């Protein structure tokens, strides 16, 4: 099924990089910034214009965690699953987030308000369990605390 994507935005991005080699990641980053994710039609158009094989493009997109092939929520919630957070109750915090949002890790709510991710470590072990919402860190989270923060978003 074809996606209806305004490729004029992508044309401007590609024009910016047309005289540079080794620019695939930069093109993908800007395309994702413009579209919110990387629709198949966008990747196909990048292949057509850059002559980079689609298999290589998908290889890059699926290798780097920064790229998304599906639409994302307006709010991103990341729950740390690192050892320090785990022993302090991260599993309970994650289950509360999942229940509150009605999704599981890696999913986006039907209204595209929230995307839930887990990460191996956020580097804030002393504050564990840690949840990051839209880039803002919340430490020493509890089930009740995470519900309060989610309600405030």
N, C-alpha and C positions, 0 to 999 in steps of 0.2 A: 504494500500500500504506500503510495507516494505521500510525502509530507508536504504541506504548503508552507514553504519557508521563503522569506524575502532574501534572495541571493544577492541583491544589490549591496547589502551590508558586507557580505563576504567578498564581493568584487573589490571593494575599497581596501579590505585587509590584504587580499592577494596582490593587488597593485603595489601596495607599500613594500612588499617583500620580493617582488618579481626579479629584481636584479641581484638578489642575495642567495647564496647556496647554504644548505644546512639550516634552513629556516622553518622546518616542519613544526617543531615544538612551539615556536613563537606564533606561527599561524594558528595552530590549534588553540593556544591559550587565548588569543584575541577573538577567535571565532566563538569559543565557549563563553567568554565575557559578553559578547554581543548577543548570543542566543540563550544563554543560561545553561546550556548543555550542548552536546555535539550530535545533532540529528543526522541520520543516515544520508539524507540528501546533501547536507553540507560536506560530509566526508567524501561522497562521490564527486561533488563539484571540485573539491580540493584535489582529488586524484586527477580529474580531467584537466585542470588548469596547471598543475605542477608536474604532471607525468610521473608522480610517485606512485608505485603500486599500492592498491587498496589494502593488500595484506600488510604492507609495511606501516601504513597509516593506522590500521587497526592494532597492529603490534605495539605501536607507541601509545595509542589511546588506552589500551588495556593493561599496559605495563605500569604506567604512572597513575597513582591514586588520585591525582588532581583532576583527571578527566572523567567526564560523566556522559554516558550514552543515553540516559533517560532524563526527563525533566526533574528538577530538584524543587524542594519546598522553599518558600520564602524565608523560613527560619531553619537553620541547621543546628541539630542537637547532637553533640558528641559525648559519649560516655566512655571514660577510661576503664580499660580492663586489665591494666598493669597489676603486677603483684601487690604493690603497696595499696592500691585502690581496692583490689579484690579482697584482701584480708580485712579491710575496713568496711566492707559491705557494698561494693560496687554492683554486685549481682542483684541485690535488692533494689538499688537505685535504678538499674537498667529495667528490671521487671516493672517497676512503678511507671517509668517513662513509657514503656511499651503499652501498658494497660491504659494510661492516661491518654495517649495519642491514638491507640487502637491500631498500631503497626508494630512490626518487629524490626530489628536492626537491618539496615540496608534498604528500608522501604521509605516511601513518601506517602503522606496522607492524600486521600482522594481529592481534597480541595487545594492541594499544593501549598499548604501552609507550613508543614513540617517535614523534614527529612531527618531520619535517625541513623546515626553511625556509631560504631564502636571503634576505638583505637587501642593499640597495644600499650602506649604510654604517652602521656601529655607532658611529662617532665616536671610535674608539680606534685611529686610523691608526698611531700610533707603535708599537703592540703587534702589528701585522699579521704574518701572518694571524690574525684573531680568530674564535673560536667562542664562542657563548654557550649554555650549557646550564642550563636552569631558572633563568635570570636571572644566573648566575655567569659572568663573563668569563674566558676562557683566551686569553692572547696568545702570539705567536710560535709558533703551532701548527705541528706537522709531522704527517705521516701517522702516524708511530709515537706521537707525543704524543696525538693525537686518539683513537687506539685505546685507549691507557691510560686516558684520561678516561672514555670510553664504557664500558669494562669496569668501572670503579669506580662507575658509576651504579646 
